[in-house]
């Protein structure tokens, strides 16, 4: 059965409800006036607007802890998966919906390592032998807990034979995927697409999905019109803007969307008004007629999709309303799944005016942030080029690393965090994820924040996040072209395949260490940093070339680049050198991580600032860039997600960051002895410990 869905999150069908229907915010009606002066939504500033608002407590529910024995005979507890995103898949192997869903989960299973999530299946209500045979037949490669007695399902109050739930790294349920009927065309692909969207995996390309700036041609269709002898033919409306809405006559969100469209279309001049056509998904003529008449929504042609071919062509399977905005050329300019009044109404007004060739009203939020999609209606080129920058994936990066709830990180990865009308959470304000337009251009851009940027100089804006702690080696002059809209305009001319390849290349570690000095070798560091040198010398980095000897690769230049210090650089290991003649450099030495020490060791040189101190740097933003150039997927899979434990395993710092002074006497350097943590590290550690095990509403509490 089709279900109404909200924008971004699909309905959670069982267990813990993540989202309720949000109350809409009042808006100023759209006008057809010139876009010189923006219409400002929520125009009254709230009291105390200048003061940052406190982050809200999480509204999502924690996933209770449970455990069981897997089909392979191993004991598995949910608490053992703390720190990783989780897809929890309950299924009865004997129901007809199971194969398509299992195959969809299997399709994304191979992406677990690269995207840092785990999958746990729970086989419910079937015998152990049947579940084992089913898992073998479908090629299941993730652990499946045997719940033959349905004890776990009953404890969690599950009432469906197929349930897909997602939990974040902190153990909170953040999404649910509704079931898809086995008769649905391409059911496996439909479910896979939903899972990819929910888990922020690379999307499946479909012919009806505007993505990455690509606007596909809307599939043509011909269908019977309700209470008419005529037929609707989409091709006849080429040259006009068209809105196609897939709806269910009994769906309240569909009623809300249609009520809005009735009002908004009437505000446009009749000769510029987009053509609205509805595709009702049940085909129940009488019920549809009565429902639309009762709701006063019988103002547009309604067609029926008796064989499901239209829905199949438009990939409409997951829920309704599903609305397509088609321009005069027949291209799908935008697709809106579900309906969130506070976001989608003003966007729809702007999109309709643009498609119709009417003046576009600027429906900006005066008391909050408007979001990237709002800016993109008028600033299409800028929005499309932004999609191919690291800024656009900034929040996804936090999710991927399990840091989406870390307040030390979130502020620089979203729009307006901690400010009135700014980002609150992925469930409440998904339109404000990522480093969006208003981060660089101010709230509402120059329209509402004309003095935010002076003389086209964004250096201060960039420096608020790109500071030494989070962005080592940041140079405004050389970095700005990477996110410049005009400099990247050529991206919009590339094919979709080429655009997807560009995205895959984003986030590749870069060389962030300074290059303003010669390398001098690790022995030069020992005199002042005896304890650190002693700890390092006991670790694997100090024996890096020895591992090449064992593998017979000590003469392989490709290997030596990562197993020596500064291969081929001034003062570093010579490109044609032999390990025996360069014992100090024939290892991953101090300067491999801290940069060249030529200036640092000079008599009278300023010690602080002439070498890179890492104790105060962000693990993922800085240290991963340094380590990741060698510890990549080819040589050390999943290293980026194990970075913290890797750092702790070889931590040797005894100098207080930025001071050059020793840390407290409790700091130890020998392996196997607890290393002193900074106050912020201690705080984060305690937060994590108590968040797992304390409090009535905390994750993984067994109750």
N, C-alpha and C positions, 0 to 999 in steps of 0.2 A: 504494500500500500504506500502511495506517495505521501510524504509528510511535509508540512511547512518547515522551512529552514530559515535561520537568521543568517545575515551576512557574515562571512569569515568562518564561524564555527557551525558545523553541522549539528543537528539536534542530538543531544545525548539521550539515548533511548532507555537506559536503565541505570540503576545504581545512583550515582551522585550527580545531581543536576548542576552543571557548570554555569549556564547562562539562563537568565530569565529574560522576558521581553522588556527592554529598556524603555523608560518613559521618554517620549520625544521632547525636544526642546523647542520653544516657540521660535518662529522665523518671521522675518519681514517678507511679505509677498514679493515675488519676482516682478520686475517691470520690463518693459521693452525699450527702456531708455538707453542712451549711449553709455558705454562702460567706463566713462571717465571717472565717475565717482562710485565707489563700491557700496552696495547695500550691506549693512553690517548686521549680522545675526546676533541676538542676545546683546543688544547695544548698551544695556546698563551694566557698568562695571560692578562686580561684587565688592562688598566692603573688604578692605584689606587686600586689594588685588595686587599691591606691590610686594606683599610678603609671600614667599614661596609656600605653597600648601604642603602639609605633611603627607607623606605617602600613606595610602590607605592599606588597611589590613587586607590580606588576601580573601577574596570571596569564593574561590574554588574550594572544593572539598578534598581533604587528604584521603588517599587510598589506604584502607585498613590493611594491616599486615596479615598474610596468610601463607601457609607453606604446604608442601605435599611432596610425594615421591613422583619423579618423572617416569615416563614410559621406559627410559633407560635404566631405571632403578636407583637414581640418585636423589637425595633430599635437596629440595630447593625452597628457599624462603624469599619473599619479596624484599625483606630488609637487606638481603645480600646484594641487591641491585641499586642501592642508594648511590646517588651521584651520576646516574645515567638516565637518559630518557628511556621510556619504556612503552612499548605497544603490547597491551594485554589482550589476548585473543581467546575468548571462550567459544567453544563450538561442540556441537553434537555430531560425531562423524556419520551418523545414520540419516540426517535430514538432507533433503535435496538441495538446500542452499549451501551446504558445506563445501563441495568441490570448488565452486567459483570463488568463494571467499578465501579458501586455503591457497588456491593458485595465485590470487592477487597478493596475499601476504607473502607468498614465496617469491613473487616477482621483485618485491622491495627488500627481501631478506639479504640479498647479496650486497646491499648498500649499508648494512649495519655498521661495519667497521669504519668506512670512510665518513659516515655522518653521525657516528657516536650515539647509537641507540641500540636497545636490545629488544628482542621479541620473546615473549613467553606465551605459549599456548596452554589452554586448560581444556582437556577432553572431558566433556560433561555427559553423564547419563548413559554411557555405553560401556560394554565390557572391556576389560583391559586388552584382550586379544583382538577385538574389533578395532580399538583405537590404535594399537600397534600396527596392524595390517594396513589401516587407512593411512597412517603417517608414512609408512614405507612406500605405499602405492603413489602418494602425492609428493614424495621427495621432500618431506619436511626436514629442515636442517637446523631448527631451533628447538630448545627444550620444551617439552609438553608435559604438564602435570596431569597425572591420572586422577580424575575426579569421577570415577565410575559411579560412586554413591550419590553424586551431586551435592555432597555436603558443603563444598566451597560455594557453589552456585546458590544454594539455599541460604547460606550465611550472608551472602552479598545481595540477596533478594533479586536474583536475576530471573527474568520471566521470558526471555527470548532464547531460542536455540543457537543463535549467532550473535555475539556481542564483541565489538571492537572498542577498546578504551585506550586513551593515551594519557600518560602521566609524565610530568616534567622531572628534571633531575632532583627536585626537592620533594617529590612524592605526591604532588597535587594533580588531580584529574583535570586535564585541560581540554580534552576533546572526546567526542564519541562519534562513530560513523554509523549511520542508520543502515539497516539491512536492505539488500537489493533483491528483488524477486528473481528466481532462477530463469524465468522466461524473458527477463530483460535482455535485449540485444547487447552483445559484448559486455556481459555482466562483470567478467573478471577485470576488464579494462576500466570499467566504471568505478569499481571498488578501488583498484590500484590508483586511479587518478585522485580519488578522495583521500587515500592514505598519503600519497605524495604531497598533496596540499597541506594536510594536517601536520605532517612531520617535516615540512619545509625541505622536501627533496626536489631535485630537478623535475619540472612538470612534464607530463606527457603532452606532446603536440597534437592538437586536434584541428580539424578544418574550420571549426566554428569558434575557436578561442582566440580573441585578440591578446597577444602576449609579446613581450619584449619589443613593443613598438610596431609589431606586425598586425595588420588589419586585413583579415581574410575576407573573401567574397562570401556573402551570406548564401547558403544553399537555397536554391529555388524550390518552390512547392506550389501545388495546386490543390485546393480542398473545398468541400462543400461548406456553404455559409449557413448558419442557423437561421431558420425561418426565411429563406430566400431561395429562389430558383437559380440564382447566379452562383458562380464559383469564384473564389478568391485566387488570383494568380499573382504571385509576387513579382514576376518579370514585368507585369504591366505598370508597376510603380517605380521602375527604374527612372531616375531623374528626380525622385521625391525622397524625402527622409521618411523612414519607416520604423515603427517600434513594434516588435513582435514579442508578445508576452505569453509564456506558457503558464497556465494557471489551473487551479482546481476550484470548482464552484463553491465548495464548502470550506475553503481555506481562509481564515481570518486575515492572514498577512497578505493574501492575494486581494482580498476586499480592500484592505488599506492601500495597497499599491494602486489599484484601479480607481479608487476614490481620489487619490492624489492626481493621477493622470487626467481624470475628467476635468478637474479644476485647472491644472497647469496647461493643458492643451487649449482650453478656452481662453487663456490669457494671451495666446499668440495670434497674430493676424491670420484670418481664415486661409488666405492664399499661401501662407508660409507654414501652416500647421502640419507637423508630421502625421503620416497615416498610421493609425493604431489598429492592429489586428491581434486577436487573442486566440490561442490554441488551447482548447479545453481538453484535459488529459483523460477524462473518463468516457466521454462520448454519450453521456446520459442526457439526451435532448430535453426531456421534460424537466428534469431536476435542474439543469443549467438555466433554462428559461425562467423558471420560478425564482430561483435564487437571485439572478441578476435583476429581475423585476422588483423583488422585495427590497433589494439593497439600492435600487435606483441606479444600477450600473449597466443597463441595457442601452448604452450609447455608442457602441462600437461593434464591428462585425466579429463574430465568433465562428471559428472553424473547428472541425474535429479531425483527429489524427487516428482514424480507425485501425490502421495497420501498424501504427507506431513508427512509420518511416520518417515523418517530420522530426519527431523527438530524436530518432536515431541520427539523422543528418546533423542536428544541432547539438548532439551529445547531451540531451536533457534527460537524466535518469535519477539524479540524486534528490531532487525535491523542487518545490515551487514556492513562490513565484520565481521564474527565471526569465529575465528581460533582456532583449537584444536591441541596441540602438544602431540602426543601419543608415549610412549616409546615402546621398543621391547617386553615388557611383556603385552602390550595392555592397559596400564594404562594412563589416561589423566594426563600428568604432568603439563600442563598449559593451560589456556584458555584466549584469548585476544579478547575482544569486541571492535569493532571499530579499529582505527589505528591512533596513534600519532607518527609521524615520529621520533621526537627528543627523544622519550622514547622507542618505540617498536622495532625500527630497531636493535639497539645494543642488546637488550634483546633477540630478535629472533635469532640473530647470535649465541649468547652464548648458548641458549637452543638447537638449532639444532645441534651444535657441541657436546654438552653433550649427547643428545639422540642418536647420531650416533656413539658415542664412540671415537670421534676425540678430539684432544687437544682443550680445551676451551680457546678462546681468552679473555683476560681481557679488556673489553671495558669500561674503567673508565673515568670519566670526570675530566680532569686535572684542568679546570677552574670553576668547580662547584661540586655539590654533586651528586652521582650516584644513590642513592636510595636503599631501602631495597631489592627490587626484584632482582636488579643486584647482590647484595651480595649473595642472596639466591640461585642463579643458582649453584654456587660452594659450598657454605656453607649451605647445605640443612638442616642438623640437627640443626644448630644454628638458622636458620631462622624459622624452625618449632617450636622450643621451645620458641623463642621470641614471637610468636603469642599468647602464653598463659600467658603473663605478662601484668601488668598494663601499661607498656611502649607502647605496641602495640595499646592500646585504648586511649592513652593520648590526641590525637586531638579530637577524638569522644566525650570525656568528655567535652571539651570546647564547642563543638557544642551543646551538650545536655543541657548545662547550659547557653547557649546564650552568651558565652564569646569568640567566635572564632575570633572576630574583636578587642578584647582587647589586645593591644600591651604589657601590663604588664604581660599577661599570655602566649601569643602565643610562645614566644621565648623558653620556657621550654617544649613545647608540640609538637615541630616539629624539622626538621633537617635543620640547617644552616640559621635560620631566621635572616634577616638583613645582610647576608654575600653574596658575589658574587656567583651566581649559587645556592643559597639556597632557602628555602621555600618562596613563595610569596603569594599564596592563594590556596584554595582548587580547584579552577577551573583551575588555571594555572600550579600548581605543585603538583598534588595529590600524586605523588610518594614519596614526601618528608614529608608527614604527619606522625605524631606520633614520639615518641622518638625512632628513628631508629638506625641502626647499626653504622652510622657515628657519631652519638652524642657521643657514648662511645668510639669508635675506631678511630675517626678522619676521615677527608674527604678522601674517597678512602681507608679507613682502613690502616693497616700497609703497604700496597703496595705504597700508596702515602704519608702517614703521619707516617713514622716509629718511630718518636720520640714523638708521641702524648701521649703515655702511657709508663711510665718507670717502669721496674721491676714488671709488672703485677699489679701495684698499681693504681686502678681507683678512689681512694678516692677523689682526687682533682677534677676529672671530675664530680663525683656525687655531690660533695659539691657546684658546680656552680649553681645547681638548688635546691638540697636538703639542703637548709639553714634553720635557725630557723624560718624565716618568712613563708616559704612554706612547711616545713617538720619537724614538731615538733617531737622530740624523735627519729630522724634518727640516726641510728647506723650502720656505714659502714660494720662492721664485721658480724652483724646478718642479714643485709638486702641484702648483695651481693648474698648469696645463693638463694634468691628468684628469681633472674634474671640470675643466672648462667646457661649456656647452658648445661654443663655436669651434674649438679645437677638435672636438669629437663628433662634429656634425656628420662626418663621413660614415659613422656607424649606422645611421638611418638608411643608408643606401645598400647595406649588406643584406644577404639572404638570411632567412631565419636560422639556417644551419650554421652560418658564419657567426651570427650573433650569439648563438648558444655556445659555440667554441670560445668566443671571447669571455663569456661568463665563467667558463671552466678554468680559464687562466687567471682569473682574479684571485687575490689572496696568496699568490706564490711568494714565499719568503724572499726578501730583498737584502742586499748587503748594506747593513746599517752601521757597521763599525767605521770609525773615522779613518781617513787616509792621509792625514797631515803629518805623519811621522814614520820613521823606519822601525822595523821590528828588531828586537834585541835578544829574544830568547827567554825562556823561563828561569834560567839560572840567575839572570840579572834581577829577578824579583825576590829571590830567596833572602837576600840580606835584610830587607825591611819587612817581608811577609813570611817569616819562617814557619809559623803555624799553618798558614794557608798552603804554603808550598808542600809541607809535610803531608797534609791531608790529600792534596791533589796527587802527589807522587805515589800514593797507595791505591789510587783509583784506575779504572780502565783507560781513561784519556791518556795517562802517562805511558801506557803500553800499547798505543794504537798501532804503531808500525809492526810490533811483534805479532799482532793478530794477522797482519798481511803476510808475514813470513810463514805462518802456519798454513795459510791458504794458498801459498805460492804466488802471491800477487804483489810482492814488495817492489817490483819494477813497473807496475801498472800505474801510469800517470793519472788515469781517471780515479783510481783508488787513493793515490797519494795526496790528491787535492784535499781530501777530507781526513786523512790520517796523519798529516803533518801540520806544522804551524806556518801559515802564510805562504803556501806553495806558490813559487814564482813571483813573489812580491819583494819590494826592497827590504833587504835584511832578513827575509824569510827563507824557507827551505828552497834551494835552487831547483829549477825545473828539471835540470839534467843531473841533479846531485844524487849521491848514494847515501843511504841511511847510516852506514858505518862512519862516514866522514862528517855527518851532521847530527851527532847524538842528541844535542839539546833541542834541535828543531824537528827531529824525527819522532814527533809525538804531538798530540793535541795539547798544546801548552797554554799557559795563562793568557797569552795575547790572542789566542783563537777566540776567546770569549770576551776579553776586556779591551781588545784593540791594541795597536802598536804602542810600545812603551818608550820609543826613542826620546820623546820630549819629557816623559815622566821621570826618567832616571837621571836626567842631566843635573849637575850641581846647581843649586839655587833655583831649580825649576818649581813652578807652582804645582804642588802635588794634586790638590783637588781640582778636577776638571780636565786634567791632562791625560787621564785614563778613564775608562768607562766603569763606574761602580754599578753593580747589578742588584745589590740588596734592596734598593728602593724602587726598582723598576717593575712594571706590570709584567706578570708571567707571560700572558698570551700576546700582549701588544708589542713587547720588546724582546724578551728572552726567547720566545718562540721564533722570532725573526732570525736571531743569531744562530740558534741551534738547528732550526728547520732547514737551513741550506744544505746540511748533511743528513740530518735525521728526517729524511723525506719518506713518502709512502713506499718508494722502491727499496729503501734500505732499512727503514725502521717503521713499519706500518703502525698507525695509531699513536705515534709518539706525541703528537700535539695534544691528545686527550689524556696522556699520562705525564704531562710536563711537570706538574707539581710534585708528584712522587719521585720523578727522575731527579729534579732539582734537590729535593730533600736527601736523596741517596748520596749526593756528592757535595752537599753544602759545606763551605769552608770559611765563610766570611767572619772575621772578628773585628772589622772596622765599622764604626757607626757611619752609615751612608751620609755623604756630603760634609763630613767633619774631619775625617782623617784621624779621629780619636778612637781608641780601643772601645769595644763594647763592654758591658758589665762583666764582672769577674765570673759570672755563671756561664759565660759562653765557652763551649768546648769545641775542639776541632777534630778529635779522633772519631773515626767511624765506630758506631756501636754505642756512643755516648750521646745522650740527648743534647741537641743543639738549642741554644737560647733563641726564642722567637721574639720578634718585635711586638709591641703592644697591639698593633693592628692585626698581626698574624694570630696572636693569642685570642683576640676578640672574634675573629672569623672562625677559628677552630672551635671555640666554646659555643658560638652560635650554631654551628653545624651539629655538634654533639647533642646539645639540648633540644634542637629542633627535631631530631629523630625520636627522642625517647621521653620527652617531658611534655605534659600538658594534654588536656582533653581533646583539643582540636589539632593535634600535631600529626604529621605523616607517619605511617608505618606503626602506629600504636595498635597492639594486638588487644582488641576488646570484643 
